[in-house]
Amino acid sequence: MADVKHVEILQQGVEAWNQWRNDNPAIQVVLSRENLTGIYLNGFDLRDVNLDGANLNGANLDSADLRGADLRGADLRDVNLNGVDLNSANLSGVDLNGANFNGANFNSTDLRDANLHGANLDDVDLRDANLRGAILSNANLRAANLNGANLDGAILNNANLNNAHLKGAILSNVKLKSAKLHGAILSNANLNNANLKDANLEKANLSGGDLSDTNFSHAILSSADLRGAKLEDATLCFASLQSSNFSDSNLSGANLFRSNLSGANLAKVQALNTNFEEATLSAANIEDWNINSQTNLNNVKCDYIYLKDRNQERRPHNPKKNFITGEFTKRYQKILETVELFFEKGFKWQAIAYSLKNTKVSDGDNCLNIGSIKNLGDGSVLIEVEVPPQASKIKLETDILQTYKDILKKIEENYQDRLQDNNQVINRLFDQCSENQKLLAEANKTINVGKNYNENLQGNYYEQSGKVGIGHNQGDISENAEIAGEINEAGESDSS
């Protein structure tokens, strides 16, 4: 119950009230369950005041300071909260139907389960506000700042969120049917399991957001920024997605039946098990998109496609030619999926080729082929290997890399063995050369000795005979008895 004294001072006017609050900052003001219908509280200092269950229907709180105030269960229907400061106030479960909050500050305000149906929150600061389960259908949130706000389970059907800021906001399980989100900023927002059927999200920024299981059927997302967004199992049937940027997003399991993706950027999109049946893909960019055998491209409408960003690598090449019916599906429906192999410091071709050839896929059937090789810089390389859709990618990646390591080890061992053999051969050659050098030295020594002996022998012979035996060597002399005898006789006669 309200404190009677506090009510009496309140009725004295803004100057008396604010002076009393200034003189008594420690007093906890209690105005709970008080009937304040139609009261004029413009500019009042109501910080941390307990207004739990109070009736403020039709009251004028223009520019009032309600920071930290407790307004749980209060009746604030048709109240004027223009420019009011409700920072960190508690308004959970309050009825704010038709209230005017233009320029109000709801930063970190608790608005759980509050009724804000048709409320005017144009350009309002709702950063980090708790709007879980709040009713905001038909509310005007144009250009409102909802960054980091919790809107889990909130009802925003037909709400105007044009140019609103919802960066990092939690919008899981939210209902945004027919909501207007033209130019809204929803980067990194959580829209998991949200209902955005018929919503207008033209030029909205949803980059990096969690949009998995979200219902975007019949929604307008033309020129929207969906880069890096999570759209697993999202429903995008009949959605207008012209010129939207889905680069690096995850569309696996999403349903895009009859959606219009003409001119969309689908570069590096993960689209495993995605349904593109009867979707329009003319002029879309599908550079490095990742699809599998379960990706449904049946009856896709596509005149031409680009394989590179900025309208590069058109197919068909001839700008005057378009795909015939069914040609796109036949040309770009991959039947194989991929396993990525990362090598930090390059790789050896011989070992990779051996690994792919000798890794068993299933039932002895080896169907592994290199899809692409990407140089990531600093010596790092990424190899994409095409594998059958039914194969276990984790097992295949493990088996391929293990086989690669094993063959590298064998190559290294074989190299070391050959190096050892070469060293042994070289050592034997060195030993043989050394031995040869010794033999050569001995031979030279023998030759020199023989030469000196011959020279000495011939000198003595000439000195003793002077004229006999010229032209004969010692061998000839020893073998001819007659000459030998004559030489002996001559020698004896000369000596005598």
C-alpha positions as CSV (number, residue, x, y, z in Angstrom):
1,M,0.0,0.0,0.0
2,A,1.1,3.6,-0.6
3,D,2.5,5.7,2.1
4,V,-0.1,8.5,2.8
5,K,2.5,11.1,3.6
6,H,4.3,10.4,0.3
7,V,1.0,10.8,-1.5
8,E,0.3,14.1,0.2
9,I,3.7,15.5,-0.8
10,L,3.2,14.3,-4.3
11,Q,0.0,16.3,-4.6
12,Q,1.9,19.5,-3.6
13,G,3.5,19.7,-7.1
14,V,6.8,19.1,-8.8
15,E,8.9,21.7,-7.0
16,A,7.8,20.6,-3.5
17,W,8.2,16.9,-4.4
18,N,11.6,17.2,-6.0
19,Q,12.9,19.4,-3.1
20,W,11.7,16.8,-0.6
21,R,13.4,14.0,-2.6
22,N,16.6,16.0,-2.8
23,D,16.5,16.6,1.0
24,N,15.7,12.9,1.8
25,P,17.6,10.7,-0.6
26,A,17.6,7.7,1.7
27,I,13.8,7.4,2.0
28,Q,12.3,4.6,0.0
29,V,9.2,6.1,-1.6
30,V,6.1,3.8,-1.7
31,L,3.2,4.6,-4.0
32,S,2.2,1.0,-4.7
33,R,-1.5,0.3,-5.7
34,E,-2.3,4.0,-5.5
35,N,-4.9,5.4,-7.8
36,L,-3.1,8.1,-9.8
37,T,-5.4,8.2,-12.8
38,G,-4.9,11.2,-15.0
39,I,-2.3,12.7,-12.6
40,Y,0.1,15.3,-13.9
41,L,3.7,14.2,-13.1
42,N,5.6,16.1,-15.7
43,G,9.3,16.4,-14.7
44,F,8.9,14.6,-11.3
45,D,11.8,12.8,-9.7
46,L,10.5,9.3,-9.3
47,R,13.8,7.4,-9.2
48,D,13.5,4.0,-7.5
49,V,9.9,4.8,-6.4
50,N,7.7,1.7,-5.7
51,L,4.7,2.1,-8.1
52,D,3.9,-1.6,-8.1
53,G,0.3,-2.1,-9.2
54,A,-0.4,1.7,-9.3
55,N,-3.2,3.0,-11.6
56,L,-1.6,5.6,-13.9
57,N,-4.2,5.3,-16.6
58,G,-4.0,8.5,-18.7
59,A,-1.4,10.1,-16.5
60,N,1.1,12.6,-17.9
61,L,4.7,11.5,-17.1
62,D,6.3,13.7,-19.8
63,S,10.1,14.0,-19.1
64,A,9.7,12.3,-15.6
65,D,12.7,10.5,-14.1
66,L,11.7,6.9,-13.5
67,R,15.1,5.4,-13.4
68,G,15.1,2.2,-11.4
69,A,11.4,2.6,-10.5
70,D,9.2,-0.5,-9.8
71,L,6.2,-0.3,-12.1
72,R,5.3,-4.0,-12.1
73,G,1.6,-4.6,-12.8
74,A,0.9,-0.9,-13.1
75,D,-1.8,0.4,-15.4
76,L,-0.1,2.7,-17.9
77,R,-2.7,2.6,-20.6
78,D,-2.8,5.8,-22.8
79,V,-0.1,7.3,-20.6
80,N,2.2,10.0,-21.9
81,L,5.8,8.9,-21.4
82,N,7.2,11.3,-23.9
83,G,10.9,11.7,-23.2
84,V,10.7,9.8,-19.9
85,D,13.8,8.1,-18.5
86,L,13.0,4.5,-17.6
87,N,16.6,3.3,-17.5
88,S,16.7,0.0,-15.5
89,A,13.1,0.4,-14.4
90,N,10.9,-2.7,-13.9
91,L,7.8,-2.6,-16.1
92,S,7.3,-6.4,-16.4
93,G,3.6,-7.3,-17.0
94,V,2.5,-3.7,-17.3
95,D,-0.3,-2.6,-19.6
96,L,1.1,0.1,-22.0
97,N,-1.5,-0.3,-24.7
98,G,-1.6,2.9,-26.8
99,A,1.0,4.7,-24.7
100,N,3.3,7.3,-26.2
101,F,7.0,6.7,-25.6
102,N,8.5,9.0,-28.2
103,G,12.1,9.8,-27.3
104,A,11.9,7.8,-24.1
105,N,14.8,5.9,-22.6
106,F,14.2,2.2,-21.9
107,N,17.9,1.3,-21.7
108,S,18.1,-2.0,-19.7
109,T,14.4,-1.7,-18.7
110,D,12.5,-4.8,-17.7
111,L,9.5,-5.1,-20.0
112,R,8.8,-8.8,-19.8
113,D,5.3,-9.8,-20.8
114,A,4.4,-6.1,-21.0
115,N,1.5,-5.1,-23.3
116,L,2.8,-2.5,-25.8
117,H,0.3,-3.2,-28.5
118,G,0.1,-0.2,-30.8
119,A,2.6,1.7,-28.7
120,N,4.6,4.6,-30.2
121,L,8.3,3.7,-29.6
122,D,9.6,5.8,-32.5
123,D,13.3,6.4,-32.1
124,V,13.2,5.0,-28.6
125,D,16.4,3.7,-26.8
126,L,15.6,0.1,-25.9
127,R,19.2,-1.1,-25.7
128,D,19.6,-4.3,-23.6
129,A,15.9,-4.1,-22.6
130,N,14.2,-7.2,-21.6
131,L,11.1,-7.6,-23.8
132,R,10.8,-11.3,-23.5
133,G,7.2,-12.3,-24.2
134,A,6.1,-8.7,-24.7
135,I,3.2,-7.8,-26.9
136,L,4.4,-5.3,-29.6
137,S,2.0,-6.0,-32.4
138,N,1.2,-2.9,-34.4
139,A,3.7,-1.0,-32.4
140,N,5.8,1.7,-34.0
141,L,9.5,0.9,-33.4
142,R,10.8,2.8,-36.4
143,A,14.5,3.7,-35.9
144,A,14.3,2.3,-32.4
145,N,17.5,1.2,-30.8
146,L,17.0,-2.5,-29.8
147,N,20.7,-3.5,-29.8
148,G,21.2,-6.4,-27.4
149,A,17.5,-6.4,-26.4
150,N,15.9,-9.7,-25.5
151,L,12.7,-10.2,-27.6
152,D,12.5,-14.0,-27.1
153,G,8.9,-15.0,-27.7
154,A,7.7,-11.4,-28.2
155,I,4.8,-10.7,-30.6
156,L,5.7,-8.1,-33.2
157,N,3.1,-8.9,-35.9
158,N,2.5,-5.9,-38.1
159,A,5.0,-3.9,-36.1
160,N,7.0,-1.1,-37.8
161,L,10.7,-1.8,-37.4
162,N,11.9,0.1,-40.4
163,N,15.5,1.2,-39.9
164,A,15.5,-0.1,-36.3
165,H,18.7,-1.3,-34.8
166,L,18.6,-4.9,-33.6
167,K,22.3,-5.7,-33.6
168,G,22.9,-8.7,-31.2
169,A,19.2,-8.8,-30.2
170,I,17.6,-12.0,-29.2
171,L,14.6,-12.7,-31.4
172,S,14.2,-16.4,-31.0
173,N,10.6,-17.6,-31.2
174,V,9.5,-14.1,-32.0
175,K,6.4,-13.5,-34.1
176,L,7.1,-10.9,-36.8
177,K,4.3,-11.8,-39.3
178,S,3.8,-8.9,-41.7
179,A,6.3,-6.8,-39.7
180,K,8.0,-3.9,-41.5
181,L,11.8,-4.2,-41.2
182,H,12.9,-2.2,-44.2
183,G,16.5,-1.2,-43.6
184,A,16.6,-2.7,-40.1
185,I,20.0,-3.6,-38.6
186,L,19.8,-7.1,-37.3
187,S,23.5,-8.1,-37.5
188,N,24.4,-10.9,-35.1
189,A,20.8,-11.0,-34.0
190,N,19.3,-14.3,-32.7
191,L,16.1,-15.0,-34.7
192,N,16.1,-18.7,-34.0
193,N,12.6,-20.2,-34.7
194,A,11.2,-16.7,-35.2
195,N,8.1,-16.2,-37.4
196,L,8.8,-13.5,-40.0
197,K,6.1,-14.7,-42.5
198,D,5.2,-11.8,-44.9
199,A,7.7,-9.5,-43.1
200,N,9.3,-6.7,-45.0
201,L,13.1,-7.0,-44.5
202,E,14.1,-5.1,-47.6
203,K,17.7,-3.9,-47.3
204,A,17.8,-5.2,-43.7
205,N,21.2,-6.1,-42.2
206,L,21.0,-9.7,-40.8
207,S,24.7,-10.5,-41.2
208,G,26.0,-13.0,-38.7
209,G,22.6,-13.5,-37.2
210,D,21.2,-16.8,-36.0
211,L,18.1,-17.3,-38.3
212,S,17.9,-21.1,-38.1
213,D,14.4,-22.5,-38.1
214,T,13.1,-19.0,-38.8
215,N,10.0,-18.7,-41.0
216,F,10.6,-16.2,-43.8
217,S,8.0,-17.5,-46.1
218,H,6.6,-14.8,-48.5
219,A,8.9,-12.3,-46.7
220,I,10.6,-9.5,-48.6
221,L,14.4,-9.8,-48.2
222,S,15.5,-8.1,-51.4
223,S,19.0,-6.5,-51.1
224,A,19.2,-7.7,-47.6
225,D,22.7,-8.4,-46.0
226,L,22.8,-12.0,-44.8
227,R,26.5,-12.5,-44.9
228,G,27.6,-15.2,-42.5
229,A,24.1,-15.8,-41.2
230,K,22.9,-19.1,-39.9
231,L,19.8,-20.2,-41.9
232,E,19.8,-23.9,-41.2
233,D,16.3,-25.4,-41.7
234,A,14.9,-21.9,-42.3
235,T,11.7,-21.6,-44.3
236,L,12.1,-19.1,-47.3
237,C,9.4,-20.4,-49.6
238,F,8.1,-17.8,-52.0
239,A,10.4,-15.2,-50.4
240,S,11.7,-12.3,-52.4
241,L,15.5,-12.5,-52.1
242,Q,16.6,-10.6,-55.2
243,S,20.2,-9.2,-54.9
244,S,20.5,-10.4,-51.3
245,N,24.0,-11.1,-50.1
246,F,24.2,-14.7,-48.6
247,S,28.0,-14.9,-48.9
248,D,29.5,-17.4,-46.3
249,S,26.1,-18.1,-44.9
250,N,24.7,-21.5,-43.9
251,L,21.6,-22.5,-45.8
252,S,21.8,-26.3,-45.1
253,G,18.4,-27.8,-44.8
254,A,16.6,-24.5,-45.7
255,N,13.5,-24.6,-47.8
256,L,13.7,-22.0,-50.7
257,F,10.9,-23.5,-52.8
258,R,9.9,-21.0,-55.5
259,S,11.9,-18.2,-53.9
260,N,13.3,-15.5,-56.0
261,L,17.2,-15.4,-55.8
262,S,17.9,-13.6,-59.0
263,G,21.1,-11.6,-58.7
264,A,21.8,-13.0,-55.2
265,N,25.3,-13.5,-54.0
266,L,25.6,-17.2,-53.0
267,A,29.4,-17.3,-52.9
268,K,30.8,-19.8,-50.4
269,V,27.3,-20.7,-49.2
270,Q,26.8,-24.0,-47.4
271,A,23.7,-25.5,-49.0
272,L,23.7,-29.2,-48.1
273,N,20.3,-30.8,-48.3
274,T,18.8,-27.4,-49.3
275,N,15.6,-27.2,-51.3
276,F,15.9,-24.8,-54.4
277,E,13.1,-26.5,-56.3
278,E,11.5,-24.1,-58.8
279,A,13.6,-21.2,-57.3
280,T,14.8,-18.4,-59.6
281,L,18.6,-18.2,-59.8
282,S,19.2,-16.1,-62.9
283,A,22.3,-13.8,-62.6
284,A,23.2,-15.3,-59.1
285,N,26.8,-15.7,-58.1
286,I,27.5,-19.3,-57.0
287,E,31.3,-19.0,-56.6
288,D,32.6,-21.9,-54.4
289,W,29.1,-22.8,-53.1
290,N,28.9,-26.1,-51.3
291,I,26.0,-28.4,-52.3
292,N,25.5,-32.2,-52.2
293,S,23.5,-34.9,-53.8
294,Q,20.6,-34.0,-51.5
295,T,20.5,-30.4,-52.6
296,N,17.3,-30.1,-54.7
297,L,17.8,-28.1,-57.9
298,N,14.8,-29.6,-59.7
299,N,13.2,-27.2,-62.2
300,V,15.4,-24.3,-61.1
301,K,14.7,-21.2,-63.3
302,C,18.1,-19.9,-64.5
303,D,18.9,-18.0,-67.7
304,Y,22.6,-17.6,-66.8
305,I,24.9,-17.7,-63.7
306,Y,28.2,-16.2,-62.5
307,L,31.0,-18.2,-61.1
308,K,32.9,-15.2,-59.7
309,D,32.0,-12.1,-57.8
310,R,31.1,-8.8,-59.6
311,N,29.5,-10.5,-62.5
312,Q,32.6,-12.4,-63.6
313,E,32.8,-15.7,-65.4
314,R,29.3,-15.8,-66.9
315,R,27.9,-19.1,-67.9
316,P,27.0,-19.5,-70.7
317,H,30.0,-17.4,-71.9
318,N,28.2,-15.9,-74.8
319,P,26.2,-12.9,-73.4
320,K,23.6,-13.5,-76.1
321,K,22.9,-17.0,-75.0
322,N,21.0,-18.4,-72.0
323,F,20.7,-21.9,-70.5
324,I,18.0,-24.1,-72.0
325,T,15.4,-25.5,-69.7
326,G,17.0,-27.9,-67.2
327,E,20.6,-27.2,-68.3
328,F,21.6,-25.4,-65.1
329,T,20.5,-28.3,-63.0
330,K,22.4,-30.8,-65.1
331,R,25.6,-28.8,-65.2
332,Y,25.8,-27.7,-61.5
333,Q,24.1,-30.5,-59.5
334,K,27.1,-32.1,-57.9
335,I,26.8,-35.8,-57.0
336,L,29.8,-35.7,-54.7
337,E,30.5,-33.9,-51.4
338,T,33.9,-32.7,-50.1
339,V,36.4,-33.3,-47.4
340,E,38.8,-30.5,-46.6
341,L,42.5,-31.4,-45.9
342,F,44.6,-28.6,-44.3
343,F,48.4,-28.6,-44.7
344,E,50.2,-25.9,-42.7
345,K,53.5,-26.2,-44.5
346,G,52.7,-27.5,-48.0
347,F,52.3,-31.1,-49.0
348,K,54.0,-33.8,-51.2
349,W,52.2,-34.7,-54.4
350,Q,53.5,-38.3,-54.3
351,A,52.1,-38.9,-50.8
352,I,48.7,-37.3,-51.5
353,A,48.3,-39.3,-54.7
354,Y,49.1,-42.5,-52.9
355,S,46.7,-41.6,-50.0
356,L,43.8,-40.9,-52.3
357,K,44.4,-44.1,-54.3
358,N,44.8,-46.4,-51.2
359,T,42.1,-45.0,-48.9
360,K,39.1,-47.3,-48.9
361,V,35.8,-45.5,-49.3
362,S,33.2,-48.3,-49.1
363,D,33.1,-51.9,-50.3
364,G,36.5,-51.6,-51.9
365,D,35.3,-48.8,-54.2
366,N,37.7,-45.9,-54.3
367,C,36.3,-42.7,-55.8
368,L,38.4,-39.9,-54.3
369,N,39.3,-37.0,-56.5
370,I,40.8,-33.6,-55.8
371,G,38.2,-30.9,-56.3
372,S,40.3,-27.9,-55.7
373,I,43.6,-26.7,-54.2
374,K,43.7,-23.3,-52.4
375,N,46.9,-21.5,-51.4
376,L,46.1,-19.9,-48.1
377,G,49.4,-18.0,-47.8
378,D,52.4,-18.6,-45.5
379,G,52.8,-22.0,-47.0
380,S,49.4,-23.2,-45.9
381,V,47.3,-25.2,-48.4
382,L,43.7,-26.4,-48.4
383,I,42.8,-29.4,-50.6
384,E,39.2,-30.2,-51.2
385,V,38.6,-33.9,-51.9
386,E,35.4,-35.0,-53.6
387,V,33.8,-38.0,-51.8
388,P,30.6,-40.0,-52.3
389,P,27.6,-38.5,-50.4
390,Q,27.0,-41.7,-48.4
391,A,30.6,-41.8,-47.1
392,S,31.6,-40.9,-43.5
393,K,33.5,-37.6,-43.9
394,I,35.1,-37.8,-40.5
395,K,36.4,-41.3,-41.1
396,L,37.6,-40.5,-44.6
397,E,39.5,-37.4,-43.5
398,T,41.1,-39.4,-40.7
399,D,42.0,-42.3,-43.0
400,I,43.4,-40.0,-45.8
401,L,45.6,-38.0,-43.4
402,Q,46.8,-41.2,-41.6
403,T,47.8,-42.8,-44.9
404,Y,49.5,-39.6,-45.9
405,K,51.5,-39.6,-42.7
406,D,52.4,-43.3,-43.1
407,I,53.7,-42.9,-46.6
408,L,55.6,-39.8,-45.7
409,K,57.3,-41.8,-42.9
410,K,58.2,-44.6,-45.4
411,I,59.5,-42.1,-47.9
412,E,61.7,-40.6,-45.2
413,E,62.9,-44.0,-44.0
414,N,63.7,-45.1,-47.6
415,Y,65.6,-41.8,-48.1
416,Q,67.6,-42.4,-44.9
417,D,68.4,-46.0,-46.0
418,R,69.5,-44.8,-49.4
419,L,71.5,-42.1,-47.8
420,Q,73.2,-44.6,-45.6
421,D,74.0,-46.9,-48.6
422,N,75.4,-43.9,-50.4
423,N,77.6,-43.1,-47.5
424,Q,78.9,-46.7,-47.4
425,V,79.7,-46.6,-51.1
426,I,81.5,-43.3,-50.8
427,N,83.5,-44.6,-47.8
428,R,84.5,-47.7,-49.8
429,L,85.6,-45.4,-52.7
430,F,87.6,-43.3,-50.3
431,D,89.3,-46.5,-48.9
432,Q,90.0,-47.8,-52.5
433,C,91.5,-44.4,-53.5
434,S,93.7,-44.4,-50.5
435,E,94.9,-47.9,-51.2
436,N,95.5,-47.0,-54.8
437,Q,97.5,-44.0,-53.7
438,K,99.7,-46.3,-51.5
439,L,100.3,-48.8,-54.3
440,L,101.1,-46.0,-56.7
441,A,103.7,-44.6,-54.2
442,E,105.3,-48.1,-53.8
443,A,105.4,-48.5,-57.6
444,N,107.1,-45.1,-58.1
445,K,109.6,-46.0,-55.4
446,T,110.4,-49.3,-57.2
447,I,110.8,-47.6,-60.5
448,N,113.2,-45.0,-59.1
449,V,115.3,-47.8,-57.4
450,G,115.5,-49.7,-60.7
451,K,116.5,-46.6,-62.7
452,N,119.3,-45.8,-60.3
453,Y,120.6,-49.4,-60.4
454,N,120.7,-49.4,-64.3
455,E,122.5,-46.1,-64.4
456,N,125.1,-47.3,-61.9
457,L,125.6,-50.6,-63.8
458,Q,126.1,-49.0,-67.2
459,G,128.6,-46.5,-65.7
460,N,130.7,-49.3,-64.3
461,Y,130.6,-51.3,-67.5
462,Y,131.9,-48.5,-69.6
463,E,134.6,-47.7,-67.2
464,Q,135.9,-51.4,-67.1
465,S,135.6,-52.2,-70.9
466,G,135.7,-48.9,-72.6
467,K,134.9,-50.4,-76.0
468,V,133.4,-53.9,-75.6
469,G,129.8,-54.7,-75.0
470,I,128.4,-51.4,-76.3
471,G,124.7,-51.8,-76.9
472,H,124.4,-54.8,-74.6
473,N,122.8,-54.8,-71.2
474,Q,123.5,-57.0,-68.3
475,G,120.9,-59.5,-69.3
476,D,122.4,-59.9,-72.7
477,I,125.8,-60.4,-71.3
478,S,124.9,-63.0,-68.7
479,E,123.0,-65.0,-71.4
480,N,126.0,-65.0,-74.0
481,A,128.8,-67.2,-72.8
482,E,131.4,-66.2,-75.4
483,I,131.0,-62.5,-74.8
484,A,131.1,-63.1,-71.1
485,G,134.3,-64.9,-71.4
486,E,136.0,-62.3,-73.6
487,I,134.9,-59.6,-71.1
488,N,136.4,-61.6,-68.3
489,E,139.7,-62.1,-70.1
490,A,140.0,-58.5,-71.2
491,G,139.4,-57.5,-67.7
492,E,142.1,-59.7,-66.3
493,S,144.7,-58.6,-68.9
494,D,143.9,-54.9,-68.3
495,S,144.3,-55.3,-64.6
496,S,147.6,-57.0,-64.9
